[in-house]
Amino acid sequence: MMINWLDVIKRANFGNSKPDKRVEKTDEEWEAILSPSQFYITREKGTERAHSSDLCNLFESGRYACICCDTELFDSEEKFQSGTGWPSFTQPIKENVVDYTKDTTHGMYRIEATCSTCDAHLGHVFQDGPPPSGLRFCINAIAIKKVKSKFRLVTIGGGCFWCTEAIFKNLKGVSQVESGYSGGRTRNPTYREVTSGLTGHAETIQITYDFSEISFEDIIKIHLTTHNPTTLNQQGADKGSQYRSIIFYRNNEERETAMRVIKEVQTLYDSMVITELKMFEAFYKAELHHQDYYNNHQDQPYCQAVINPKLEKLKTLYKDKLKTNTEEG
């Protein structure tokens, strides 16, 4: 999921898509369960004093939920230090968890962000955020609370993302796999731009996984043994820098783990493993027709000739890591 400024403006002007389940209470009911400051911010559209919360400097893994209704709104992976004095995020965790409304109070034109489940005022959205969205969700710390999450993200590349996506969708503990582009120089590249080699991006997948079921180490090992990490800018007949073998780490622990796994799998190859290690910066989701490509085109020659053998290798090497037929793929 990737929201942009045009999406925000469109929804602010023409309405938002509401979730099926909504929480509606009277002011009296909200006052009974919220503190005075929480009620002022979320129900009366107040703004807390800048730099009044330690939440601005909290970046540990987890998610942030609405203080009123417990709906999960933001992930710590999308949190950044904006220096504004309010917690800042590049985007919400899902497209429809936040609603947008035009706000012309105080002589300004702004876009208000509210919880789509209970209409709690959260803050405002601005166009001065970092890649990949370029947005800054400026959120009142009082309006959200930190909650534990069992999910984490990992971004990797190893040839055509149709192949890597198909492989990792089959693993236990993997809840979502999206195909996209990472490691380049431009924002929001298209497939045509990436295949030209001029943007510097690699075809990558971004995996959402439950770390209680599968570890980062397992994912990296499977990644390095289901594609050829010894060929420079090439996987089989697919040639170009966009097909390079690459692992994006998000912290030093992941970097050290990836280096250790690379050293371990080196014994499986006669040639040197040349997988690139790079600090994660941004993931740009690829066009819709690239998503879930294998499942939608299993009869295509490329899928049969290239992806099917990779899936058979996965089943041979990691049978115990695969989802059962009853698990969602």
C-alpha positions as CSV (number, residue, x, y, z in Angstrom):
1,M,0.0,0.0,0.0
2,M,1.3,3.4,-0.9
3,I,-0.7,6.6,-0.6
4,N,0.2,9.8,-2.2
5,W,-0.8,13.5,-2.1
6,L,-3.3,13.1,-4.9
7,D,-5.0,10.3,-3.1
8,V,-5.3,12.4,0.1
9,I,-6.7,15.4,-1.8
10,K,-9.2,13.3,-3.7
11,R,-10.5,11.7,-0.6
12,A,-10.7,15.0,1.2
13,N,-12.7,16.5,-1.6
14,F,-14.9,13.7,-2.6
15,G,-15.3,11.6,0.5
16,N,-13.6,8.6,2.2
17,S,-14.2,4.9,2.1
18,K,-15.5,3.9,5.5
19,P,-14.7,0.5,7.0
20,D,-17.6,-1.9,7.7
21,K,-17.4,-1.6,11.5
22,R,-17.6,1.9,13.1
23,V,-17.5,3.1,16.7
24,E,-20.1,5.8,17.5
25,K,-20.5,7.3,21.0
26,T,-21.9,10.5,22.4
27,D,-19.6,13.2,23.9
28,E,-20.7,12.1,27.4
29,E,-19.7,8.5,26.6
30,W,-16.3,9.6,25.3
31,E,-15.7,11.8,28.3
32,A,-16.3,8.8,30.6
33,I,-13.5,6.8,29.0
34,L,-11.0,9.4,28.0
35,S,-8.8,11.8,30.0
36,P,-9.6,15.5,29.7
37,S,-6.5,16.0,27.4
38,Q,-7.4,13.0,25.2
39,F,-11.0,14.2,24.9
40,Y,-9.8,17.7,24.0
41,I,-7.4,16.4,21.2
42,T,-9.5,13.6,19.7
43,R,-13.1,14.8,20.1
44,E,-12.7,18.6,20.1
45,K,-9.9,18.7,17.4
46,G,-7.3,20.2,19.7
47,T,-3.6,20.4,19.1
48,E,-1.0,19.4,21.8
49,R,2.0,21.6,22.5
50,A,5.0,20.8,20.3
51,H,7.8,18.7,21.9
52,S,5.4,17.8,24.8
53,S,5.7,14.0,24.3
54,D,8.6,11.6,24.3
55,L,6.8,9.7,21.5
56,C,8.6,11.9,19.0
57,N,11.9,10.1,19.8
58,L,10.5,6.6,20.2
59,F,11.4,4.3,17.2
60,E,11.3,0.8,18.6
61,S,9.4,-1.8,16.5
62,G,5.6,-1.9,16.9
63,R,2.4,-0.2,15.9
64,Y,0.4,2.8,17.0
65,A,-3.3,2.5,17.6
66,C,-6.1,5.1,18.1
67,I,-6.4,6.0,21.7
68,C,-10.2,6.0,21.4
69,C,-11.0,2.8,19.6
70,D,-7.8,0.7,19.5
71,T,-7.7,0.7,15.7
72,E,-4.1,0.2,14.5
73,L,-3.2,3.2,12.4
74,F,0.6,3.5,11.9
75,D,3.7,1.3,12.0
76,S,7.0,2.2,13.5
77,E,8.6,1.3,10.1
78,E,7.0,4.5,8.7
79,K,7.9,6.7,11.6
80,F,10.6,9.4,11.2
81,Q,12.2,12.3,13.0
82,S,10.7,15.4,11.5
83,G,12.0,17.9,14.1
84,T,8.5,19.4,14.3
85,G,7.7,18.4,17.8
86,W,5.0,15.9,16.9
87,P,5.2,12.2,16.0
88,S,5.5,11.9,12.2
89,F,4.8,9.1,9.8
90,T,5.1,8.7,6.1
91,Q,1.8,6.8,5.7
92,P,-0.8,4.7,7.6
93,I,-0.6,0.9,7.7
94,K,-3.7,0.5,5.5
95,E,-5.4,2.7,2.9
96,N,-8.7,3.0,4.7
97,V,-7.8,3.4,8.4
98,V,-7.3,7.1,8.1
99,D,-9.9,9.6,6.7
100,Y,-9.1,13.1,5.3
101,T,-11.1,16.3,5.5
102,K,-10.4,19.9,4.3
103,D,-9.6,22.1,7.3
104,T,-9.7,25.9,6.7
105,T,-9.6,27.0,10.3
106,H,-7.1,29.5,11.6
107,G,-6.8,31.1,8.1
108,M,-5.0,28.1,6.7
109,Y,-5.8,25.3,4.2
110,R,-4.8,22.0,5.7
111,I,-5.9,18.4,5.4
112,E,-7.1,16.9,8.7
113,A,-6.5,13.2,9.4
114,T,-9.0,11.3,11.5
115,C,-9.5,7.7,12.6
116,S,-11.9,6.2,10.1
117,T,-13.3,3.9,12.7
118,C,-14.3,6.4,15.4
119,D,-13.7,9.8,13.7
120,A,-11.1,10.8,16.4
121,H,-9.0,13.8,15.4
122,L,-5.4,12.6,14.9
123,G,-3.6,15.6,13.3
124,H,-2.8,16.8,9.8
125,V,-1.1,15.7,6.6
126,F,1.6,17.7,4.8
127,Q,3.7,17.4,1.7
128,D,7.1,17.7,3.3
129,G,7.8,14.1,4.2
130,P,10.6,11.7,3.1
131,P,10.4,9.1,0.3
132,P,8.6,7.0,-0.7
133,S,5.3,8.8,-0.1
134,G,6.7,12.4,0.3
135,L,4.0,12.9,3.0
136,R,4.2,13.8,6.7
137,F,1.4,12.6,8.9
138,C,1.8,15.0,11.8
139,I,0.0,13.3,14.6
140,N,-0.8,14.3,18.2
141,A,0.9,11.9,20.5
142,I,-2.1,12.0,22.9
143,A,-4.3,10.6,20.1
144,I,-2.3,7.4,19.7
145,K,-0.8,4.7,21.8
146,K,2.0,2.2,21.2
147,V,1.0,-1.4,20.9
148,K,3.1,-4.5,20.4
149,S,3.1,-6.0,16.9
150,K,4.2,-9.5,15.8
151,F,4.9,-8.3,12.3
152,R,8.0,-6.9,10.7
153,L,9.2,-6.0,7.2
154,V,12.0,-7.2,5.1
155,T,13.0,-6.0,1.6
156,I,15.1,-8.1,-0.8
157,G,15.8,-8.6,-4.5
158,G,17.1,-11.5,-6.5
159,G,16.1,-11.3,-10.1
160,C,12.6,-10.8,-11.5
161,F,10.2,-10.0,-8.7
162,W,7.6,-12.3,-10.2
163,C,9.9,-15.2,-9.1
164,T,10.8,-13.9,-5.7
165,E,7.2,-13.0,-4.9
166,A,5.9,-16.5,-5.8
167,I,8.5,-18.1,-3.6
168,F,7.9,-16.1,-0.4
169,K,4.1,-16.2,-0.7
170,N,4.4,-19.9,0.1
171,L,6.2,-19.5,3.5
172,K,4.7,-20.0,6.9
173,G,4.6,-16.7,8.8
174,V,4.5,-14.5,5.7
175,S,1.3,-12.5,5.6
176,Q,2.0,-10.3,2.6
177,V,4.4,-10.0,-0.3
178,E,4.4,-6.9,-2.6
179,S,6.5,-6.4,-5.7
180,G,8.3,-3.1,-6.2
181,Y,11.5,-1.2,-6.6
182,S,14.2,-0.2,-4.1
183,G,17.8,1.0,-4.0
184,G,17.6,3.7,-6.8
185,R,17.9,7.4,-7.1
186,T,14.4,8.6,-8.2
187,R,11.0,8.7,-6.5
188,N,8.1,6.6,-7.7
189,P,9.8,5.0,-10.7
190,T,7.8,3.1,-13.3
191,Y,8.7,-0.4,-14.6
192,R,9.8,1.0,-17.9
193,E,12.2,3.5,-16.1
194,V,13.6,0.7,-13.9
195,T,14.2,-1.7,-16.8
196,S,16.2,1.1,-18.6
197,G,18.8,0.8,-15.8
198,L,18.9,4.6,-15.4
199,T,17.2,4.9,-12.1
200,G,19.5,2.4,-10.3
201,H,16.6,0.5,-8.7
202,A,16.4,-3.2,-8.2
203,E,13.3,-5.3,-8.7
204,T,12.5,-6.2,-5.1
205,I,9.8,-7.6,-2.9
206,Q,8.7,-6.3,0.5
207,I,7.7,-9.1,2.9
208,T,5.4,-8.7,5.9
209,Y,6.2,-11.5,8.3
210,D,5.3,-12.8,11.8
211,F,8.7,-13.0,13.5
212,S,7.2,-15.5,16.0
213,E,6.7,-18.0,13.1
214,I,9.7,-17.2,10.8
215,S,12.9,-15.3,11.5
216,F,14.8,-12.7,9.6
217,E,17.6,-15.2,9.4
218,D,15.4,-17.9,7.9
219,I,14.1,-15.5,5.2
220,I,17.7,-14.4,4.3
221,K,18.8,-18.0,4.1
222,I,15.9,-19.0,1.9
223,H,16.5,-16.0,-0.3
224,L,20.2,-16.8,-0.9
225,T,19.5,-20.4,-1.7
226,T,16.5,-20.0,-4.1
227,H,18.2,-17.7,-6.5
228,N,21.8,-17.4,-7.7
229,P,23.6,-14.9,-5.5
230,T,26.9,-15.3,-7.4
231,T,26.0,-13.7,-10.8
232,L,26.5,-10.0,-11.2
233,N,23.3,-8.2,-12.4
234,Q,21.9,-11.4,-13.8
235,Q,19.5,-14.2,-13.0
236,G,19.4,-16.7,-15.8
237,A,18.4,-15.0,-19.0
238,D,17.3,-11.8,-17.1
239,K,20.2,-9.4,-17.4
240,G,20.5,-5.8,-16.0
241,S,21.3,-4.1,-12.7
242,Q,17.6,-4.3,-11.8
243,Y,18.1,-8.0,-11.4
244,R,21.0,-7.8,-9.0
245,S,21.0,-9.8,-5.8
246,I,20.4,-7.5,-2.8
247,I,19.4,-7.4,0.8
248,F,18.2,-4.2,2.5
249,Y,18.7,-4.1,6.2
250,R,16.9,-1.8,8.6
251,N,19.3,-1.9,11.6
252,N,22.7,-3.1,12.6
253,E,21.3,-6.4,13.9
254,E,19.8,-7.3,10.5
255,R,23.0,-6.3,8.8
256,E,25.1,-8.5,11.0
257,T,22.7,-11.4,10.6
258,A,22.7,-11.0,6.8
259,M,26.5,-11.0,6.8
260,R,26.6,-14.2,8.9
261,V,24.1,-16.0,6.7
262,I,26.0,-15.0,3.5
263,K,29.2,-16.4,5.0
264,E,27.3,-19.7,5.9
265,V,25.8,-20.2,2.4
266,Q,29.1,-19.4,0.7
267,T,30.1,-23.0,1.3
268,L,27.2,-24.1,-1.0
269,Y,28.6,-22.2,-4.0
270,D,31.8,-22.6,-6.0
271,S,31.8,-18.9,-7.0
272,M,31.8,-15.9,-4.6
273,V,28.4,-14.7,-3.3
274,I,28.2,-11.0,-4.4
275,T,24.8,-10.1,-2.9
276,E,24.7,-6.4,-2.1
277,L,23.9,-5.3,1.4
278,K,22.4,-1.8,1.7
279,M,20.6,0.2,4.3
280,F,16.9,0.4,3.5
281,E,15.6,3.8,2.4
282,A,12.4,3.3,0.4
283,F,10.2,0.8,-1.3
284,Y,8.0,1.8,-4.2
285,K,5.2,-0.6,-5.0
286,A,5.2,-1.8,-8.6
287,E,2.2,-1.4,-10.9
288,L,-0.9,-3.5,-10.2
289,H,-0.4,-6.0,-13.0
290,H,2.9,-7.0,-11.5
291,Q,1.4,-7.9,-8.1
292,D,0.7,-11.7,-7.5
293,Y,1.8,-12.3,-11.1
294,Y,2.5,-16.0,-10.8
295,N,-0.9,-16.9,-9.2
296,N,-2.6,-14.9,-12.0
297,H,-0.6,-16.2,-14.9
298,Q,0.5,-19.8,-14.1
299,D,-0.1,-20.9,-17.7
300,Q,2.3,-18.3,-19.1
301,P,5.6,-19.8,-20.6
302,Y,7.8,-17.7,-18.3
303,C,6.0,-19.0,-15.2
304,Q,6.2,-22.6,-16.3
305,A,9.8,-22.4,-17.5
306,V,11.4,-20.2,-14.9
307,I,9.2,-19.9,-11.8
308,N,7.9,-23.5,-11.5
309,P,11.5,-25.0,-11.2
310,K,12.2,-22.4,-8.4
311,L,9.1,-23.5,-6.6
312,E,10.0,-27.1,-6.9
313,K,13.4,-26.3,-5.4
314,L,11.8,-24.5,-2.5
315,K,9.6,-27.5,-1.8
316,T,12.6,-29.8,-1.8
317,L,14.8,-27.6,0.4
318,Y,12.2,-26.1,2.8
319,K,9.3,-28.4,3.0
320,D,8.9,-27.7,6.7
321,K,8.7,-24.0,6.1
322,L,5.8,-24.1,3.6
323,K,2.2,-23.1,4.3
324,T,-0.4,-25.9,4.3
325,N,-3.3,-25.9,1.9
326,T,-5.6,-24.4,4.7
327,E,-3.3,-21.4,5.2
328,E,-3.8,-18.3,3.1
329,G,-1.2,-17.7,0.5
